[in-house]
Amino acid sequence: MQRGWRRSQIAFLAFGVVLIALFAPASPYFRSDRRKAKSRETVRSVPVRRIDWLTATITAAGRAASMNNSEIRCKLERLTSPGGGGSVSSNGSSTILSVIPDGSVVKKGDLLCELDSAEYQELVRRQTIGVQKAMAEHREAQLNLEIAEISLQSYLEGSVRQAEQEFEGQVALNTSGLARQEDRLAWAQRMLTKGYVSLSQVSGEEETLLRLKFALDQIRMSYQNYQRYSLPRDKRSLQSQVDGARVNLSYQTLRLKLERDRLALFEDQVNRCTIRAPNDGFVIYADEPGQPQRIWEGASIRQRQRMFYLPDLDRMEVQTMVHETVIDRVDVGMAARVRFEALPGRSAEGRVTSVARLPLLDQNSSAGDVKYYLAVVRLDQIPSGLRPGMSAEIEIVTSRLPEALVLPPVAITVENGKEVCYVIGAKGIERREIKVGQRNSDYTQVLDGLEEGEKIVLEPSEVAVTTL
């Protein structure tokens, strides 16, 4: 009986030793000793150091964009050409006959797309006929004006002078004849007193004198009527023909210009069916995200439809979103370094050219959302292979601080909203709250809480893992 009881005690003690061996490392007592001993030996550390200059930076994500992003639309218009056989019109749409592949790099003047121009070529053909007709009528109006001006000049310098000379000649002849008749009458009256002529002869001479006076008065009255009435009437009639011909010529000139302008418009529409690059760039189809493709051979294109985007690859910039907590540290003119995910191992230098005064908002944003501000960095040199839309990491140099006490950013963690690091001391690892200042990708400035030379746990997460 006693021997059995002893076996039970021995078994119970053995079971207790096993339990202690299994659970002792998890107890607070044993954990404290382990933290003091093992953590100091195995956790990686870094010393707090002082550097001559700290170049403070802000890092933000962004994307490449072109400063000169041409938008190419369909420039065809709704046009109508009236004609004798009925009007012909185009509704401003066309069909793509050929198109350059999406993503092509082009030079200024390179062919991008060819549209069907059949409707506009028919408009040009009809309008050419209209222009030729207008030219013929314009020439006829010119000739009519020349004829009217010649008729007026011929009348003023020919017919009028001839009529005046005829009237003046008739007046002179009749005046001379009247003077001779007066002399004959005087002679006959003297001869009558001497008995050489009869009284009937004297009466005949008097009658002839009266007839000549009447004829002279008639000529003078006709000349007065001519100058007062006939000459102004005929002159005005001919001048009216000149004015009418001149007005008609002006109308035909304007009509011809309009017909030619319309022809030039139709020819321009034919030329617009051939779309060329306005500048060097990178071809991007103007397809809407989530929508069916709209640019392809055989597709219908409507008036003012977006067809291509043509960003200029020689004038690139980077657009970045700066967090509201650091936006007051970013200003125009600050230097920046840009790294592109698609171009590993290469970076580009640039400067901040603009900083938005208002945050970016969208339809889904609310008053409590974190705000971001748009900043633009212009690149000094464009890396080969850079394309619009490529993701980038932008490091903006905000200031340079002398004699700065620094730590690597990975040695600092945030707990309960406060910056914390773990200091390795003689008694073990100590959790310590610190105050930080400026920073960059390599260093963070320490304003308070640490002294130069103190050793800090490089990876705070290792402390938690080690102390479990």
C-alpha positions, 0 to 999 in steps of 0.5 A, spaced: 500 500 500 505 504 501 509 502 495 503 504 491 502 511 494 509 513 493 509 511 486 503 516 485 507 521 488 513 520 484 508 521 478 505 527 480 512 530 481 514 528 474 508 531 471 509 538 475 516 538 473 513 538 465 508 543 466 513 548 469 518 546 463 513 548 458 509 554 461 515 558 465 517 562 459 510 565 458 510 567 466 512 575 467 517 573 472 521 569 467 519 574 461 522 579 465 529 576 465 529 574 458 527 581 456 533 583 460 538 578 457 536 576 450 534 582 448 540 586 449 544 581 445 540 579 439 536 586 437 539 590 432 540 597 434 543 604 431 546 609 435 543 616 436 548 621 432 549 628 430 550 630 422 552 636 419 546 638 415 540 634 415 536 635 408 529 635 410 524 632 405 517 630 404 515 624 400 509 623 396 506 619 390 504 622 383 504 621 376 507 623 370 504 628 365 505 632 359 505 640 360 503 640 353 497 635 352 494 636 345 486 634 345 484 632 338 477 632 336 473 631 329 473 638 326 468 636 321 461 640 320 454 640 318 454 643 311 449 644 305 451 646 298 444 649 295 444 647 287 439 647 281 439 639 282 437 640 289 441 641 295 447 636 298 449 636 305 453 633 310 451 631 317 458 632 320 460 625 321 464 620 318 468 613 318 475 612 320 478 609 314 485 608 317 488 610 324 495 610 327 496 604 333 495 607 340 501 608 344 505 610 337 510 616 338 509 621 332 513 627 330 509 634 328 505 632 321 505 625 322 498 622 319 494 620 325 487 618 322 484 618 315 476 619 315 472 618 309 471 625 305 466 622 300 460 627 302 465 633 302 468 632 296 461 632 292 460 638 296 466 641 293 464 639 286 458 642 286 461 648 289 466 649 284 460 649 279 457 655 283 464 659 283 465 658 276 458 661 275 459 667 279 465 668 276 462 669 269 456 673 272 462 677 275 465 678 269 459 680 265 457 685 271 464 688 269 463 689 262 456 692 263 460 697 268 465 699 263 460 700 257 455 704 261 461 709 263 463 709 256 456 711 254 456 717 259 463 719 257 461 719 250 455 723 251 459 728 255 465 729 251 462 727 244 454 728 243 454 734 248 459 738 245 456 736 238 450 739 240 452 745 243 456 747 237 450 745 232 446 750 236 452 755 236 453 755 229 445 756 228 445 762 232 451 765 229 448 763 222 441 766 223 444 772 227 449 774 221 443 773 216 438 777 220 444 783 220 444 782 212 436 782 212 436 789 216 441 792 211 437 790 205 431 793 208 434 799 210 437 800 203 430 798 200 427 804 204 432 809 201 430 806 194 423 807 196 423 814 197 427 815 190 422 811 187 427 806 185 423 800 188 416 799 189 412 799 196 411 791 195 418 790 195 419 793 201 414 789 205 417 783 202 424 785 205 420 787 212 417 780 212 423 776 211 426 780 217 421 778 221 422 771 219 429 771 220 428 774 227 423 768 229 427 763 227 433 766 231 429 766 237 426 759 236 434 756 235 435 760 242 429 757 245 431 750 243 438 751 246 436 754 252 431 748 253 437 743 251 441 746 257 436 746 262 432 740 261 435 735 255 442 735 257 441 734 265 436 728 263 440 724 259 446 725 263 442 723 269 440 717 265 446 715 263 449 716 270 444 712 273 446 706 268 453 707 271 451 707 278 446 701 277 452 697 273 457 699 279 452 696 284 451 690 280 458 689 280 459 690 287 454 685 288 457 680 284 464 681 287 461 680 294 457 674 291 463 671 288 467 672 294 462 668 298 462 662 293 469 662 294 469 662 301 464 657 301 468 653 296 474 654 301 470 651 307 468 645 303 475 644 301 478 645 308 473 640 310 476 635 305 483 636 308 480 635 315 479 628 314 486 627 314 488 628 321 495 630 322 499 631 329 500 638 331 506 637 335 511 631 337 508 627 342 505 620 344 498 618 341 493 616 346 486 614 344 480 618 347 476 612 349 472 613 356 474 608 361 469 602 362 466 604 355 467 600 349 472 602 344 470 608 340 477 609 335 478 603 330 478 602 323 471 603 320 468 606 327 463 612 326 466 619 328 461 625 330 462 632 330 467 635 335 468 627 338 474 627 342 479 622 338 486 623 340 490 625 346 497 627 344 502 629 350 508 632 348 514 628 351 519 633 351 515 637 356 513 633 362 512 634 369 510 630 375 503 631 379 503 629 386 498 629 392 501 633 398 497 631 405 494 636 408 499 636 414 505 637 410 502 642 405 505 648 409 512 646 408 511 646 400 513 652 396 514 654 389 521 653 387 523 647 392 528 642 389 525 635 388 527 628 386 523 624 382 523 616 381 519 612 376 516 605 378 517 603 370 524 606 370 528 603 375 535 605 377 533 612 374 531 619 377 530 626 375 531 632 378 526 638 378 523 644 381 516 645 384 512 650 379 505 650 383 502 648 389 494 649 389 491 653 394 485 649 395 484 641 396 482 636 391 475 634 392 470 629 389 463 627 389 465 622 394 469 626 399 466 629 406 468 634 411 471 629 415 476 626 409 483 627 409 485 633 404 490 633 399 493 638 395 495 638 388 503 640 387 506 640 380 514 639 379 517 640 372 523 636 370 529 639 368 531 633 364 526 628 361 528 621 362 528 616 356 522 612 356 518 616 360 510 616 358 504 620 361 501 616 367 507 613 369 507 612 377 512 616 381 515 617 388 517 625 389 521 627 394 521 634 395 527 638 399 523 643 404 529 645 408 537 644 410 538 644 418 545 644 421 547 640 426 541 635 427 540 630 432 538 624 427 535 617 427 533 612 421 525 613 420 524 605 421 527 606 429 521 610 430 514 608 431 507 611 433 503 608 439 497 612 441 498 618 437 505 619 439 512 618 436 516 612 440 522 609 440 526 603 444 532 605 448 537 600 450 540 601 456 544 598 462 538 595 465 535 593 458 530 596 453 526 602 455 520 605 451 521 612 451 516 618 447 520 623 443 519 629 439 521 629 432 522 635 427 524 635 419 525 628 416 527 625 409 527 618 407 534 616 411 533 620 417 528 623 422 530 629 426 530 628 434 528 635 437 527 632 444 527 625 448 534 622 446 541 624 447 547 623 442 550 616 442 544 612 445 543 606 442 536 605 439 532 599 437 532 599 429 526 595 428 521 596 434 517 590 432 523 586 434 522 588 441 515 585 441 517 579 438 522 578 443 519 579 449 513 575 447 
